[in-house]
Amino acid sequence: MGTIVKISALVAATLALPCFTSSTMAQTTPPLSACFGKTKAPACDAVRGDRADGWRAQSRAEVMAPHAMVTTSQPLAAQAGLQIMLRGGNAIDAAVATSAVLNLVEPMNVGVAGDLFAIIYVAKEKKLYVLNASGMAPSGATVEHFSSLGYHADPNNWGPGSGMPVFGILPVTVPGTAWGWEEVLKRFGKLSFKEVLQPAIDYAENGFPISQRIANDWHLPNALPLRACCNSLDPDSVATWYIDGKQPVAGQIFRNPDLAKTFRLLQQHGRDGFYKGEVAEAIVAKSNALGGSMTLDDLANYKGEWVEAAASDYHGYTLNELPPPSQAWGANLMLNILESCVPKWTNGKTLASLGPRSPKYWHLLVEAKKLAYADLFRYNADPNFVKVPIDMLVSKTHAESLCGKVDPERASATGPISTADSSGDTIVLSAADDEGNMVSWVNSNFAGWGSGVTVPGYGFILHNRGALFSLDPKSRNVIEPRKRPFNTLAAGFVMKDTKPLMTITLMGGDMQAQGHAQALVDIFDLGANMQAAADMARFHHVQVPNRLELESNLYALVGKDLAGMGHNVTSIDGAAVGGFQSILVMPDTPAIFGSSAQPGHGFYRAGSDPRKDGQAVGW
């Protein structure tokens, strides 16, 4: 005991020492943001070490575990989901617990007042279930109402969001997340709200240290006024999300007792604690104060829905993606185009034989993406309001009909050039348990910090998914009461011969469908493992401005060649290419060891994207 006391005293004395200047090369603790700010640590000029085997650029090995797995973009959230399963919960319980903690630790990306989609494989039934718990426009949301406030369709934006304000109260739709959380727990979970929300409540009340990556995203958007929005911050947002009125920095402890209060109401009353009673009244009061049109009836009558996946085959694997109004089915179409057209475009070559160091490999991927997103922008909308011919759109016949639209040597135009964009921020997670259940999950505020509008006293921000409606009356995606907007969120699930193989999730606005396709090409064409697929360089193509963004190392490799082919190419860091979080179960034994549902000797493999703070954890 005496030794422990001495060591503790030594540590305390060390931490109490004054800081030295950077020139002394000594500090009490290592810097949390060594390569940012006014000073730059010498470590920023170091080169990266090599792995001992395998692909040297891979950030770490796949995580493998025999019983259960969670992978997401923040370690505390991943660990919370794993702990839920260790305490008797299943993958569905773990997904809700993980998502709830992410509400606290990544509040710019996800919240209880956001959208939720999920694909759930239920092992006992050997069946996939697809949930759409995305938001609907409030009852007062009409083109006429927006026009009266000075908002009109933008003739230069032929994609989602034409004329819509991005931030503020007007793009707020009725939230779906809280409804979806309870829905999946009631139908497939083992535990209650009381149990799965407790880890998030504990962190909200006691606090957590903000990481460097998350601190980088902690910038509130302007959300006021109602007309000609926006040029000022919402004071309730500043009070909730900033510390003493200032943007937090890495290493600061952040607490959100108001969010803990909201979660306790969910524990006590279920989703009625959100859609009815004091929380609903606070949402409507905030909306009314800013000139919004949401009503108590809009909240009380909200319902998500169970839908059928958009499904297609790629190299013998069945890819199940979210159907409209999600953009996820664009991944089905992009892969169909690649499978059908690459041999025609290359005189019989394949993506594998071209290889990821070939400019033509990237050219063909980008051109396939353009074709897929052209159909997304043409057809995608709420299928409860307009007919979306999804079976035709994800068919091989349709993909083959598009092959002639690509010049294998030259970049194509996407339409009239505009500066419109569809970027956004999201969380994705995957979970799997020892019964063989697997969850592919996407949950979002849409843009960073959503609308920028916070409900005072309850610790959550309102999302802004309605920013992807159109104000063009001729658009299939035109805003209407109780309609769901075009949605960038994507979650996928791959099956092999009717057996589960892997989840596919990759967050980031319009990056998601094209990111799913790129990651699946990495795995099924190039032979990447799950972590390598997370690590490999990606492109982000923005459809309306026809801008091609390449991560810096990829730009150095093929940027000039692609520019020579006519692409409008820029070099970017990893922020715009999203975050991959996926789990694979060994295909020959899709159940895990000791499973009562499907006995076997398989195991889970997972990857987590190094562009985020993520972690894959298992047992």
C-alpha positions in Angstrom: 0.0 0.0 0.0 2.9 2.4 0.8 4.3 1.9 -2.7 0.9 2.8 -4.2 0.7 5.9 -2.2 4.2 7.0 -3.2 3.5 6.4 -6.9 0.2 8.3 -6.6 2.0 11.2 -5.0 4.6 11.2 -7.7 1.9 11.2 -10.4 0.1 14.1 -8.7 3.3 16.1 -8.3 4.2 15.5 -12.0 0.8 16.7 -13.2 1.2 19.8 -11.0 4.4 20.9 -12.7 4.2 24.1 -14.8 4.1 23.7 -18.6 7.3 24.3 -20.5 7.6 26.1 -23.8 7.5 24.1 -27.0 11.3 24.8 -27.4 12.1 22.8 -24.3 10.5 19.7 -25.9 8.8 18.9 -22.6 5.2 19.2 -21.4 3.2 17.8 -18.5 1.0 15.9 -21.0 1.2 15.4 -24.7 -0.7 17.9 -26.8 -4.2 16.9 -27.8 -4.1 18.9 -31.1 -0.4 18.8 -31.9 -0.8 19.7 -35.6 -3.4 22.4 -35.3 -3.4 26.0 -34.0 -0.6 28.5 -33.9 2.2 26.1 -32.8 3.1 22.9 -34.6 4.7 20.1 -32.7 7.9 18.6 -34.3 6.0 15.3 -34.3 3.8 16.6 -37.2 6.8 16.2 -39.5 7.3 12.5 -38.7 6.6 9.8 -41.2 4.3 6.9 -40.5 5.7 3.5 -39.5 5.0 0.3 -41.4 3.0 -2.8 -40.5 4.9 -5.9 -39.9 2.9 -7.8 -42.6 0.1 -7.4 -45.0 -0.7 -4.1 -46.7 1.7 -1.6 -45.1 -0.8 1.3 -45.4 -3.4 -0.5 -43.3 -4.0 1.4 -40.1 -4.6 -1.7 -37.9 -5.7 -5.3 -38.2 -9.3 -6.4 -38.5 -11.0 -7.0 -35.2 -12.1 -10.6 -34.8 -14.4 -12.1 -32.1 -16.3 -15.3 -31.7 -19.4 -14.0 -30.0 -20.4 -10.4 -30.6 -19.2 -7.2 -32.2 -20.0 -3.5 -32.3 -18.3 -1.0 -34.6 -18.9 2.7 -34.8 -17.2 6.1 -35.0 -16.5 6.7 -31.3 -14.9 4.3 -28.8 -17.2 5.1 -25.8 -20.2 4.4 -27.8 -18.9 1.2 -29.2 -18.0 0.0 -25.7 -21.4 0.9 -24.4 -23.1 -1.3 -27.0 -20.7 -4.2 -26.3 -21.4 -3.9 -22.5 -25.1 -4.1 -23.2 -24.6 -7.4 -24.9 -22.4 -8.7 -22.1 -25.3 -7.9 -19.7 -27.7 -10.0 -21.6 -28.8 -7.8 -24.5 -28.7 -8.6 -28.2 -27.4 -6.7 -31.2 -30.6 -4.7 -31.4 -30.3 -3.5 -27.8 -26.7 -2.8 -28.5 -27.5 -0.6 -31.5 -29.9 1.6 -29.6 -27.5 1.9 -26.6 -24.6 2.8 -29.0 -26.7 5.3 -30.9 -27.8 6.9 -27.6 -24.3 7.4 -26.5 -23.4 8.9 -29.9 -26.1 11.5 -29.2 -23.9 12.8 -26.4 -20.4 12.3 -27.8 -21.1 13.2 -31.5 -24.0 15.7 -31.0 -23.2 17.5 -34.3 -24.0 14.3 -36.3 -26.9 12.5 -34.5 -29.7 13.2 -32.1 -32.9 11.9 -30.7 -34.7 14.4 -32.9 -33.2 13.1 -36.1 -33.8 10.4 -38.7 -33.2 6.6 -38.4 -33.0 3.8 -40.8 -31.9 0.2 -40.1 -31.6 -3.2 -41.7 -31.9 -6.0 -39.1 -31.1 -9.7 -39.7 -33.1 -11.8 -37.3 -31.3 -15.2 -37.0 -34.2 -17.2 -35.6 -36.4 -16.2 -38.6 -33.5 -16.2 -41.1 -35.0 -12.9 -42.4 -34.1 -9.3 -43.0 -36.3 -6.5 -41.7 -35.9 -2.9 -43.0 -37.0 0.1 -40.9 -37.7 3.6 -42.2 -38.0 6.0 -39.2 -37.2 9.2 -41.1 -38.9 12.5 -40.6 -42.0 13.9 -42.3 -42.7 17.5 -43.2 -44.9 19.3 -40.7 -48.6 20.0 -41.6 -47.9 23.6 -42.5 -45.0 22.9 -44.9 -46.1 23.9 -48.4 -44.6 25.6 -51.3 -46.9 28.5 -50.8 -45.8 29.0 -47.2 -42.1 29.0 -48.2 -42.9 31.4 -51.0 -44.6 33.8 -48.6 -41.3 33.9 -46.6 -39.2 34.6 -49.7 -38.0 31.1 -50.6 -38.3 29.9 -54.2 -37.0 27.1 -56.3 -33.4 27.7 -57.6 -33.4 27.2 -61.4 -29.7 26.4 -61.2 -30.2 23.5 -58.8 -31.8 20.6 -60.5 -31.0 18.3 -57.6 -32.4 17.8 -54.0 -32.8 21.0 -52.0 -33.7 23.4 -54.8 -34.6 26.7 -53.1 -34.8 25.3 -49.6 -33.1 27.0 -46.7 -30.5 24.7 -45.1 -30.5 25.8 -41.5 -33.1 27.3 -39.1 -36.6 26.1 -38.2 -38.0 25.8 -41.8 -36.2 22.6 -42.9 -37.0 20.8 -39.6 -39.2 17.7 -40.2 -41.0 15.7 -37.6 -38.3 13.6 -35.9 -38.3 9.8 -36.3 -35.4 8.6 -34.2 -37.2 8.2 -30.8 -40.1 6.3 -32.5 -37.6 4.0 -34.3 -35.6 3.2 -31.1 -38.6 1.9 -29.3 -39.9 0.1 -32.3 -36.8 -2.0 -32.8 -36.6 -2.7 -29.0 -40.2 -3.8 -28.8 -40.0 -6.0 -31.9 -36.6 -7.6 -31.6 -34.8 -6.4 -28.4 -34.4 -8.2 -25.1 -34.0 -5.2 -22.9 -36.0 -2.0 -22.1 -35.4 1.7 -22.7 -34.4 1.8 -19.0 -31.5 -0.5 -19.5 -30.2 0.6 -22.9 -30.4 4.3 -22.3 -28.5 4.2 -19.0 -25.0 4.3 -20.4 -25.8 7.5 -22.3 -27.5 9.0 -19.3 -24.4 8.3 -17.2 -22.1 10.0 -19.7 -24.5 13.0 -20.1 -24.5 13.6 -16.4 -20.9 12.9 -15.6 -19.3 14.1 -18.8 -16.7 12.8 -21.3 -13.5 14.3 -22.7 -14.0 15.7 -26.2 -11.5 14.2 -28.7 -9.5 16.0 -31.3 -11.6 14.7 -34.2 -14.9 15.6 -32.6 -13.6 19.0 -31.5 -12.8 19.7 -35.1 -16.5 19.4 -36.0 -17.8 21.4 -33.0 -18.9 24.5 -34.9 -22.6 25.6 -34.5 -24.2 26.9 -37.7 -26.1 30.2 -37.9 -29.8 29.4 -37.6 -31.6 32.8 -37.4 -33.7 34.7 -38.6 -36.7 33.1 -40.4 -36.4 35.1 -43.5 -33.2 35.2 -45.5 -31.7 32.7 -43.1 -29.2 32.7 -41.6 -26.7 35.1 -40.0 -26.8 34.5 -36.3 -26.6 31.6 -33.8 -29.6 30.3 -31.8 -29.0 31.4 -28.2 -30.4 28.1 -26.9 -27.8 26.2 -29.0 -25.0 28.3 -27.6 -26.2 27.7 -24.0 -26.5 24.0 -24.6 -23.4 23.1 -26.7 -20.8 25.7 -25.9 -18.9 25.9 -22.6 -19.2 29.3 -20.9 -20.3 30.6 -24.3 -17.2 29.3 -26.1 -16.7 26.5 -28.6 -15.2 23.5 -26.7 -11.7 22.3 -27.5 -10.1 18.9 -27.4 -9.7 17.6 -23.9 -12.5 19.6 -22.3 -15.1 17.7 -20.4 -18.6 18.1 -21.9 -21.8 17.4 -20.0 -25.4 17.5 -21.1 -27.8 17.1 -18.1 -30.7 18.3 -20.2 -30.2 15.3 -22.6 -30.1 13.0 -19.6 -33.5 14.5 -18.6 -34.9 13.7 -22.0 -33.6 10.1 -21.9 -35.1 9.6 -18.4 -38.5 10.6 -19.8 -38.0 8.0 -22.5 -37.1 5.4 -19.8 -40.3 6.3 -17.9 -42.8 6.8 -20.8 -41.3 5.2 -23.9 -41.6 7.2 -27.1 -44.7 8.8 -25.8 -42.3 10.7 -23.5 -41.0 12.4 -26.7 -44.0 12.7 -29.0 -46.4 13.7 -26.3 -46.3 15.6 -23.1 -43.6 18.1 -22.0 -41.0 17.3 -24.7 -43.5 17.6 -27.5 -44.8 20.9 -26.0 -41.2 22.2 -25.8 -40.5 21.3 -29.4 -43.6 23.1 -30.6 -43.0 26.1 -28.4 -39.5 26.5 -29.8 -40.8 26.0 -33.4 -43.6 28.6 -32.8 -41.1 31.1 -31.3 -39.0 31.0 -34.5 -41.9 30.9 -37.0 -42.1 27.2 -37.7 -45.3 25.2 -38.5 -44.9 22.0 -36.5 -47.9 21.1 -34.3 -48.6 18.8 -31.4 -50.7 16.7 -33.7 -47.7 16.3 -36.1 -45.7 14.8 -33.3 -48.4 12.7 -31.7 -49.3 11.1 -35.1 -45.8 10.4 -36.3 -45.2 6.7 -37.3 -42.3 5.1 -39.1 -42.7 2.1 -41.3 -41.3 -1.4 -42.1 -40.4 -1.6 -45.8 -38.8 -4.0 -48.3 -35.1 -3.7 -49.2 -33.9 -2.7 -52.7 -32.0 -5.9 -53.7 -29.6 -6.8 -56.5 -26.8 -9.2 -57.1 -23.1 -8.3 -57.5 -20.6 -11.1 -58.3 -23.0 -13.7 -56.7 -23.6 -11.7 -53.5 -27.0 -10.1 -52.8 -26.9 -6.5 -51.8 -29.9 -5.2 -49.8 -30.1 -1.5 -49.6 -32.7 1.0 -48.3 -35.4 1.8 -50.7 -36.8 5.3 -51.5 -36.8 7.9 -50.2 -33.3 6.8 -49.1 -30.6 7.3 -51.7 -29.0 3.9 -50.7 -30.4 2.1 -53.7 -28.0 4.1 -55.8 -25.3 1.7 -54.7 -27.3 -1.2 -56.2 -27.4 0.7 -59.5 -23.8 1.8 -59.5 -22.6 -1.8 -58.9 -25.0 -3.1 -61.6 -23.5 -0.6 -64.0 -20.0 -1.7 -63.1 -20.7 -5.4 -63.4 -22.6 -5.0 -66.7 -20.5 -2.3 -68.4 -16.9 -2.5 -67.4 -16.2 -5.5 -69.7 -17.7 -3.5 -72.6 -15.8 -0.4 -71.7 -12.5 -2.2 -71.5 -12.6 -4.9 -74.1 -13.1 -7.7 -71.5 -11.0 -6.4 -68.6 -12.2 -6.2 -65.0 -11.9 -3.8 -62.2 -9.5 -6.2 -60.6 -7.3 -6.5 -63.7 -7.2 -2.7 -64.1 -6.3 -2.3 -60.4 -6.6 0.7 -58.0 -3.4 2.4 -59.3 -5.0 2.7 -62.8 -6.5 6.1 -63.8 -9.0 4.2 -65.9 -10.2 2.2 -62.9 -11.1 5.4 -61.1 -12.6 7.0 -64.3 -15.0 4.1 -64.7 -16.0 4.1 -61.1 -16.8 7.8 -61.3 -18.7 7.5 -64.5 -20.8 4.7 -63.1 -21.5 6.9 -60.1 -22.7 9.7 -62.3 -25.1 7.5 -64.1 -26.5 6.0 -60.8 -27.0 9.5 -59.3 -28.6 10.8 -62.4 -31.4 8.3 -61.8 -31.4 9.0 -58.1 -32.0 12.7 -58.8 -34.6 11.9 -61.5 -36.7 9.3 -59.6 -36.0 9.3 -55.8 -38.8 10.6 -53.6 -41.3 9.5 -51.0 -43.0 6.4 -52.5 -46.1 7.1 -50.4 -46.6 10.2 -52.6 -45.1 9.3 -56.0 -44.4 6.0 -57.8 -40.7 5.1 -57.8 -40.0 2.2 -60.2 -37.4 0.7 -58.0 -37.5 -2.9 -59.4 -36.7 -1.5 -62.8 -34.0 0.8 -61.5 -32.0 -1.9 -59.7 -32.4 -4.4 -62.6 -29.5 -5.7 -64.7 -31.5 -4.8 -67.8 -31.6 -1.2 -66.8 -27.9 -1.1 -66.0 -27.0 -2.6 -69.4 -29.1 0.1 -71.1 -26.9 2.7 -69.7 -23.5 1.4 -70.8 -23.5 3.5 -74.0 -23.7 6.7 -72.1 -20.1 6.5 -70.9 -17.0 7.3 -72.9 -14.2 5.1 -71.5 -11.7 7.8 -72.2 -13.4 11.1 -71.4 -15.4 12.5 -68.4 -19.1 13.2 -69.0 -21.2 16.2 -68.0 -23.9 15.7 -65.3 -26.1 18.6 -66.3 -26.1 22.4 -66.0 -23.3 23.4 -63.6 -24.3 24.8 -60.3 -22.7 25.2 -56.8 -25.5 23.2 -55.1 -24.2 20.5 -52.8 -25.7 17.6 -50.7 -23.1 17.2 -48.0 -24.2 16.1 -44.6 -23.1 14.5 -41.3 -24.3 11.2 -39.9 -23.4 8.3 -37.6 -23.4 4.7 -38.8 -22.9 1.6 -36.7 -23.0 -2.1 -37.0 -23.7 -4.7 -34.3 -23.8 -8.5 -34.2 -24.5 -10.9 -31.3 -24.0 -14.5 -30.3 -27.4 -15.6 -31.6 -26.4 -14.5 -35.2 -28.5 -11.3 -35.2 -26.9 -8.5 -37.2 -27.8 -4.8 -37.4 -26.9 -2.2 -40.1 -27.8 1.2 -38.7 -27.8 4.9 -39.8 -28.9 7.7 -37.6 -28.5 11.4 -38.4 -29.2 15.1 -37.8 -28.4 15.6 -41.6 -26.0 18.6 -41.7 -23.5 19.2 -39.0 -25.6 20.3 -36.0 -28.8 19.8 -38.0 -30.9 22.9 -38.1 -28.8 24.7 -35.6 -31.9 25.0 -33.4 -31.9 23.5 -29.9 -35.0 22.8 -27.8 -34.1 24.5 -24.5 -34.1 22.4 -21.3 -34.0 19.0 -23.1 -30.5 18.9 -24.6 -31.1 18.0 -28.2 -31.0 19.8 -31.6 -33.6 19.6 -34.3 -32.5 18.0 -37.5 -32.8 19.7 -40.9 -33.5 16.9 -43.3 -36.3 19.0 -45.0 -33.4 20.9 -46.6 -33.5 18.2 -49.2 -37.0 18.9 -50.4 -37.5 20.9 -53.5 -39.5 24.1 -53.9 -40.1 23.4 -57.6 -43.8 22.4 -57.9 -42.9 20.1 -60.8 -40.4 18.1 -58.8 -41.3 14.6 -57.5 -39.5 15.7 -54.3 -41.6 18.9 -53.8 -42.3 19.7 -50.2 -45.8 18.7 -49.0 -47.3 18.1 -45.5 -46.5 14.6 -44.0 -44.2 13.8 -46.9 -40.6 12.5 -46.4 -37.9 14.2 -48.3 -35.1 12.7 -50.5 -32.8 11.2 -47.9 -29.1 10.7 -48.2 -29.0 8.1 -45.4 -27.9 4.6 -46.4 -27.6 1.3 -44.7 -26.9 -2.0 -46.5 -26.7 -5.7 -45.9 -25.0 -8.4 -48.0 -26.3 -11.9 -48.2 -24.7 -15.0 -49.8 -27.0 -17.9 -50.8 -29.7 -16.7 -48.4 -27.2 -16.5 -45.5 -26.0 -13.3 -43.8 -22.5 -12.2 -44.8 -21.9 -8.5 -43.9 -23.3 -5.2 -43.0 -22.3 -2.2 -45.1 -22.4 1.3 -43.6 -20.5 4.4 -44.5 -21.7 7.8 -43.4 -21.5 11.3 -45.0 -24.3 13.0 -47.0 -24.3 12.2 -50.7 -21.1 10.2 -50.1 -23.1 7.3 -48.7 -24.4 5.3 -51.7 -21.2 5.9 -53.7 -19.2 5.0 -50.6 -21.0 1.7 -50.2 -20.3 0.8 -53.8 -16.6 1.7 -53.5 -16.2 -0.3 -50.3 -17.9 -3.3 -51.8 -15.7 -3.1 -54.9 -12.7 -3.0 -52.6 -13.9 -6.2 -50.9 -15.4 -8.2 -53.7 -13.3 -7.1 -56.7 -10.0 -6.3 -55.0 -10.0 -8.8 -52.1 -9.7 -6.2 -49.3 -10.4 -7.3 -45.7 -12.8 -5.3 -43.6 -10.2 -2.9 -42.1 -8.4 -2.5 -45.5 -11.7 -1.5 -47.0 -12.0 1.1 -44.3 -8.5 2.4 -44.9 -8.4 2.5 -48.7 -8.5 5.9 -50.5 -11.9 6.9 -51.8 -13.3 9.6 -54.1 -16.3 11.9 -53.5 -18.2 13.0 -56.6 -20.7 15.9 -56.2 -23.3 15.5 -58.9 -24.7 19.0 -59.6 -21.4 20.9 -59.7 -19.8 17.8 -61.3 -16.8 18.1 -59.0 -14.5 15.1 -58.3 -12.7 15.1 -55.0 -9.9 12.7 -54.4 -8.1 12.1 -51.1 -4.6 13.6 -51.2 -2.7 10.3 -51.8 -5.1 9.2 -54.5 -4.9 12.7 -56.1 -1.1 12.4 -56.2 -1.4 9.0 -57.9 -4.1 9.7 -60.5 -5.3 13.3 -60.2 -3.4 14.7 -63.2 -4.5 11.8 -65.4 -8.1 12.2 -64.5 -7.9 15.9 -65.1 -6.5 15.1 -68.5 -9.6 13.0 -69.2 -11.8 16.0 -68.4 -12.7 15.6 -64.8 -12.9 18.6 -62.5 -10.5 17.2 -59.9 -9.6 18.6 -56.5 -7.5 17.2 -53.6 -9.2 16.8 -50.2 -8.6 15.3 -46.8 -10.6 12.4 -45.5 -13.5 14.4 -44.1 -15.6 14.3 -47.2 -15.3 10.6 -48.0 -17.2 9.4 -44.9 -16.6 6.8 -42.3 -16.9 3.0 -42.9 -18.2 0.8 -40.0 -19.0 -2.8 -41.0 -19.1 -6.4 -39.8 -18.6 -9.6 -41.7 -19.4 -13.1 -40.5 -17.4 -15.9 -42.0 -19.5 -17.1 -45.0 -19.0 -20.9 -44.5 -20.3 -20.7 -40.9 -22.7 -17.7 -40.7 -23.5 -18.5 -37.1 -21.1 -18.0 -34.3 -19.7 -20.5 -31.8 -22.2 -21.6 -29.2 -25.2 -20.1 -30.8 -28.5 -21.7 -29.9 -30.1 -20.3 -33.1 -27.6 -21.5 -35.6 -24.8 -23.7 -34.1 -21.5 -23.3 -35.8 -17.9 -22.3 -35.5 -17.7 -19.1 -37.3 -16.6 -15.7 -36.0 -17.1 -12.0 -36.8 -14.6 -9.7 -38.5 -15.0 -5.9 -38.4 -13.3 -2.7 -39.6 -13.6 0.9 -38.4 -12.7 3.9 -40.4 -9.5 5.8 -39.3 -10.9 9.0 -40.6 -13.2 9.0 -37.5 -12.5 8.2 -33.9 -14.0 4.8 -34.4 -13.4 1.4 -32.9 -14.5 -2.1 -33.5 -14.9 -4.1 -30.3 -15.9 -7.7 -29.7 -16.0 -10.6 -27.3 
